[in-house]
Amino acid sequence: MTTTMPMLETYPASINLDRAELAATIDSLIACSAACTACADACLSEEMVRELTTCIRTNLDCADICATAARVLSRHTGYDANISRSLLEACVVACRSCGDECASHAEMHEHCRICAEACRACEQACRDLLATIS
């Protein structure tokens, strides 16, 4: 169980975004970051690690971008829609790239299949929230 929605519900001021959709996106970003970090670590444990260099790098980039976006989207004082929009757009690109890379290894590595699914879900959550930002 995550604490994202309960924390957003306790925020005393107004939030310019739908709180439930924002919470779902933050949770997806956190899950994607964790999946990407775990996938990179699993790739490093594979015998064919050299062939997974791009996957590892893409995993780590996506993990960092999603983690940063989750932190920034959790703050609402002095909200700037342009920053949120830019971060979500960066997440869409990173998730698409990482999801594609992991999908190319999914038949050989279960961790890549799981990571690709997390990336696809996060990409969609970010697109959905982006559509609501004016």
C-alpha positions as CSV (number, residue, x, y, z in Angstrom):
1,M,0.0,0.0,0.0
2,T,1.3,3.4,-0.9
3,T,0.9,6.6,1.1
4,T,0.7,8.8,-1.9
5,M,-3.0,9.4,-2.0
6,P,-3.4,9.8,1.8
7,M,-0.6,12.4,1.7
8,L,-2.2,14.3,-1.1
9,E,-5.5,14.2,0.7
10,T,-3.9,15.9,3.7
11,Y,-2.4,18.7,1.6
12,P,-4.1,21.8,3.0
13,A,-4.1,24.0,-0.1
14,S,-5.7,23.4,-3.5
15,I,-3.8,21.3,-6.0
16,N,-4.2,22.2,-9.7
17,L,-4.5,18.6,-10.7
18,D,-6.9,15.8,-10.0
19,R,-5.5,14.3,-6.8
20,A,-6.4,10.7,-7.6
21,E,-4.8,10.8,-11.0
22,L,-1.8,12.6,-9.6
23,A,-1.4,9.9,-6.9
24,A,-1.7,7.2,-9.5
25,T,1.0,8.8,-11.7
26,I,3.4,9.3,-8.8
27,D,2.9,5.7,-7.7
28,S,3.5,4.6,-11.3
29,L,6.7,6.7,-11.5
30,I,8.0,5.2,-8.2
31,A,7.1,1.6,-9.4
32,C,8.9,2.2,-12.7
33,S,11.9,3.6,-11.1
34,A,12.2,0.6,-8.8
35,A,11.6,-1.8,-11.6
36,C,14.3,-0.1,-13.8
37,T,16.8,-0.1,-10.9
38,A,16.1,-3.8,-10.2
39,C,16.4,-4.7,-13.9
40,A,19.7,-2.9,-14.3
41,D,21.0,-4.8,-11.3
42,A,19.7,-8.1,-12.7
43,C,21.3,-7.3,-16.0
44,L,24.6,-6.8,-14.3
45,S,24.3,-10.3,-12.8
46,E,23.7,-12.0,-16.2
47,E,26.6,-13.9,-17.9
48,M,26.1,-11.8,-21.1
49,V,26.4,-8.5,-19.3
50,R,28.4,-6.9,-22.1
51,E,25.4,-7.4,-24.5
52,L,23.1,-5.7,-21.9
53,T,25.1,-2.5,-21.6
54,T,22.5,-0.4,-23.5
55,C,19.7,-1.9,-21.4
56,I,21.5,-1.2,-18.2
57,R,22.2,2.4,-19.1
58,T,18.6,2.9,-20.3
59,N,17.3,1.4,-17.1
60,L,19.4,3.7,-15.0
61,D,18.4,6.8,-16.9
62,C,14.7,5.9,-16.8
63,A,15.0,5.1,-13.1
64,D,16.6,8.5,-12.3
65,I,14.2,10.5,-14.5
66,C,11.1,8.8,-13.0
67,A,12.3,9.1,-9.4
68,T,13.0,12.8,-9.9
69,A,9.6,13.4,-11.5
70,A,7.9,11.6,-8.6
71,R,9.6,13.8,-6.1
72,V,8.8,17.0,-8.0
73,L,5.2,16.1,-8.6
74,S,4.8,15.4,-4.9
75,R,5.5,19.1,-4.1
76,H,2.7,21.7,-4.7
77,T,3.7,24.9,-3.0
78,G,4.5,27.4,-5.8
79,Y,3.4,24.9,-8.5
80,D,4.6,25.5,-12.0
81,A,2.7,23.6,-14.7
82,N,5.6,24.2,-17.2
83,I,8.0,22.2,-15.0
84,S,5.5,19.4,-14.4
85,R,4.7,19.2,-18.1
86,S,8.4,19.1,-19.0
87,L,9.1,16.4,-16.5
88,L,6.2,14.3,-17.6
89,E,7.3,14.6,-21.2
90,A,10.8,13.5,-20.3
91,C,9.3,10.5,-18.5
92,V,7.3,9.6,-21.5
93,V,10.5,9.6,-23.6
94,A,12.5,7.7,-21.0
95,C,9.8,5.1,-20.4
96,R,9.3,4.5,-24.1
97,S,13.0,4.1,-24.7
98,C,13.5,1.8,-21.7
99,G,10.4,-0.2,-22.5
100,D,11.5,-0.7,-26.0
101,E,15.0,-1.8,-25.0
102,C,13.8,-4.1,-22.3
103,A,11.2,-5.6,-24.6
104,S,13.9,-6.6,-27.0
105,H,15.4,-8.8,-24.2
106,A,12.1,-9.9,-22.7
107,E,12.1,-13.4,-24.2
108,M,15.5,-14.2,-22.7
109,H,15.2,-12.3,-19.4
110,E,12.1,-12.2,-17.2
111,H,13.4,-9.1,-15.4
112,C,13.4,-7.2,-18.7
113,R,9.8,-8.3,-19.4
114,I,8.6,-7.1,-16.1
115,C,10.6,-3.8,-16.5
116,A,9.1,-3.3,-20.0
117,E,5.6,-3.6,-18.5
118,A,6.3,-1.1,-15.8
119,C,7.7,1.3,-18.3
120,R,4.7,1.0,-20.5
121,A,2.3,1.5,-17.6
122,C,4.3,4.6,-16.4
123,E,4.4,6.0,-19.9
124,Q,0.7,5.8,-20.2
125,A,0.1,7.3,-16.7
126,C,2.4,10.2,-17.6
127,R,0.5,10.7,-20.9
128,D,-2.8,10.6,-19.1
129,L,-1.7,13.2,-16.5
130,L,-0.1,15.4,-19.2
131,A,-3.5,15.5,-21.0
132,T,-5.0,17.2,-17.9
133,I,-2.4,19.9,-17.4
134,S,-3.5,23.3,-18.9
